[in-house]
Structures are given as C-alpha cells and as structure tokens.
C-alpha cells in the first residue's frame, strides 16, 4: 500500500483538501462547504469523511494516509494542536482539540497552523520559493483581511504561539479606523479587499467612476478590486484609489525589508490579482523608502500559486517538523523542490 499525505485548507465558507504522494504530486483533490454553524465536532468529522473519500479515489483506495496538515483561519497552538480563536466561526472554536479529533478519525498524525502561515509555506515549497535554499521571504496575503508570513534562511518563523508574521497589523495610521484586532489604523483597514472596494463604491456613488458604474451596472454590491482594476484604465480616481492602497502596502513591505532584508516579497490573495499596478507600485515604494542598503536584490512578485497556496502549503505541513519558533524543512518539501506539485489530479 502506497503512503501519502493530505493537505487541508479550512476556510469560512469552503474546505479544500488534497491527497499527495511522497513526491508532492497531487493524486486527488476536492472541496466541501464548511457549514461552520454545525459546530467544531461536526465540521471536523465531515473533514475526516471527505479525506477518506478522496483517499478512495486514489488508485482504487490503495494508498495509506501517513500524515495530515491543515491551515486554520485564526490563532492555534501549534504544539498542542488546539485552536484558540477563529474570529469568523461561531463560538470562535476556543480550545478545540483539532489534531486529537482528526488523528482519532484518520489514524495518523496531524499538524495544524494558521492558514496564512500555511499559504506562506506553500509559496516557499512549491511557488516562488521553489528550488531556492536558505531563501528569506515575506508573504502578504491581501484579501478580506491582510495576513502574512515570514521566512528567514529557508525556515518559516512561527514565534511562541505560531502567530509571527501578522504583517497586516502594522500600524500605518496611528489615529486611523479601528481594526478587527482592536488596534487603530492597521494596514488591513486601508489595504484589504473590502477597504479598497469601499473607496470604489464611494467614488461610484459620487459619479466619479463612470467606467466602474458601467461594469457593475450601478450595483455597489458587485464592486470588487478586480472590477476596479479593469475600471482603472478609464477612471483616473479609481486608479488613484488602487495606487493609494498599494502605496500603503509598499510602506508596510518597506518596513519588513528594512528590518529583515528578505530577498523576496510575495503578494498573494484576491487583491494581488490587480496585477502590475499593485506589484509595480509596491516595488517603487520599497526603492524610494529603504535607504539603509540597496534594494536591487529584493524582488516583488505576485503569488505563483494563487488560491492553491493554502492547500499546497498544508501538504508540505503534513510532513514537516513543528518547533516552538520555526517550521523546519520537511522531507516532502525537499523532495518536491523543482517539481510541479499539482501533477495529475482527480477532482
């Protein structure tokens, strides 16, 4: 019987899962609705059932699950495998023994980690960091919120709670809007998808974004950063709104570059789909604001994995050693460097 690992990306509305062989090639993948209102125990049991179904798709079920990795949208204790606070889930999943329940259901070890740190690991092992030993990298996840992850010398830094790398909660405006974390003026309050879209809605309602109005037929509920990026070619104030948000992201990235001097800044999440306007602005701001050393060697790139970063990171997490402050290199990650992890799939 062939050994394999499983990666799971637990989201607020959907759960993605994939089964991979020892070379990191995905053998089967799928998704199910989260249905978080059912409560932690039922959600975890449905995850286990879904993983078992995926395993059966692989070579008529002739594979054995040796380990599981799962990205979780909130604060978790990576050592005990217990969730501490999932802000967007009913009951916030406080003190839920996630790894214990999944291990009992699946009969194998389970590692859990914050979802954005997991996506950072995916980008490191299978995306922009693929094949680059001892890489230092910062990953910005720009979506409904703004999260992040920091890699130093090829290792994902976790900190004592697995919470290191919350790049979206740098204070950018000391007297700014209140953030969900309790602080005021975090990057997330001005450069997340909803924050950027809100400015697009304001401009459209004032009659200052006719192209955006046309694209969404005047429906404010349809305004997204992707629609705004299209409208930016014709609506100068929409372009200015995107550039302003990108400028703040660039300032946040400049702070990271000054402190850590990574070789690479990777921009992921839905906002990163804005493309060159975002990436070029961030690159420009870093060049302008970092004066302590040359930044020619710092590259700024959009994520190579897109919305697959989470589940692929969970695959690497499945075969990784968790320590108190770092995520050590995995056997799977080392083998899979330079390979296409998606390989042949069954969806």
LINRA-V165753 format. One line per field, one symbol per residue. psi: psi as a letter, one per 30 degrees, with the letter a starting at -180 (. if undefined). A space follows every 10 residues. Layout:
BEGIN
psi=???
END
This chain:
BEGIN
psi=kkkllkkkjj leflkklkkl afggkkekll llkehfffle eeeeeeeeee eeeeeffjhh ghlkjflkkk kkiakljfef gkkejjfgkk fghkhkieee eeeeefhllk kllkeeeeee eeeeefbffk gjkgkkkkkk jjbeajalkk kkhgkkkelf gggkgiffgk jejegakklf fflkgleeff gleeeeeeee eeeefgggie eeeeeghgje ffklfeeeee ffffjefeee eeeeeeeeee eeeeeeeeef hlfkkkjale effebeeeee eeeeeeeefj fflkgegjkk klkffbgfee eeeeeeeehk kklefljlkl eeeeefkflj feaklj.
END
